[in-house]
Amino acid sequence: MRYIYRCRLHQQAAFVLQEKRGNRGVEMSGQRIKKIDTSEKDFDVYTQVKDAVCMIDIEKNELIYMNEEAKNISRKFLAEGNYVGKKCYEVLHGQKVVCSFCQNKLLSQEGFLLEEVYQPFLKRYLQLKSILVCTNNKKVRFQVLSVINSETIKLEEKRIYEKLEEMRRTDMLTGVFNRSYYEEVAESIANDLPETLGVTVININEMKRINDQYGSVFGDAILKEVGKSLLEVFEGHCFRIDGDEFVVLSINQTKAEFEQALKTFKEKIKVIKNVSTAVGSSWKNTGLDMQKQFVTANKK
């Protein structure tokens, strides 16, 4: 069975294993571990840690330490000391030759790594959290091992799907929804009319002149400010449907609630320097037609 390898580099050090650069120590699950010294014959200091941990000489791809939890996870019930000098890819991954994981150049660089490796013989993934430790002129990876079960994989897939879905619907510059999602919501409203519907259309005046005179970076900053104000004020769907045009759909709000939100937004937008906007609106509780209300609001 072909070995599968996946690697992800995380910039933030929010892992179980953290290097304390100030005192050159390592902390595991809140427990203090002294500086690694491979000259020690025993590693009693590590037996107090509940995590499955191992140490690998990355230049030779050889294990120099495994605690009992790591042996259990790898399903290799080795006698004390018998793991020393064994190839990591043999013990952890069931490989007979150097694997893609061991060839990863990131392993020899400082910093935290979160890696995932597949164990074909056990048909499962292992998650490895690790940090590079240079000691006795050796480059050693101190690793924390954990099994990724099916439930964890499902949760991760769900999180990734939700993130991708959010990105698909969002205007990346302003943070409001984009035109594509606006069209989806418009279709949904047409097929299932709410009790009340408010439509607000916001146009930024002279956006082309602003970009020409002050530059696109300045223009983008204005768009971001408008988007931020919309999200802070309206309890509804806020969209950027064109370069300088925004729409807010207020569903099932009372007229008083709708008008108050509109008033608050107009006051808020006044304080943004060098910005002039045209704001139109339409609210109805009978004869709802989103497209007609949009046209009405856009003319005001």
Buried (B, 14 or more C-beta within 10 A) or exposed (E): EEBBBEBEEEEEEEBEBBBEEEEEBBEBEEEEBEEBEBEEEEBEBBEEBEBBBBBBBBEEBBBBBBBEBBBEBBEBEBEEEEBEEBBBBBBBBBBEEEBBBBEBEEBEEEEBBBBBBBBEEBEBBBBBBBBBBEBEEBBBBBBBBBEBEEEEEEEEEEEEEEEEEEEEBBBEEBBBBBBEBBEEBBEEBEEEEBEBBBBBBBBBEEBEEBBEEEEEEEBEBBBEBBBBBBBEBBEBBBBBBEEBBBBBBBBEBBEEBBBEBBEBBBEBBEEBEEBEBEBBBBBBEEEBBBEEBBBBBBEE
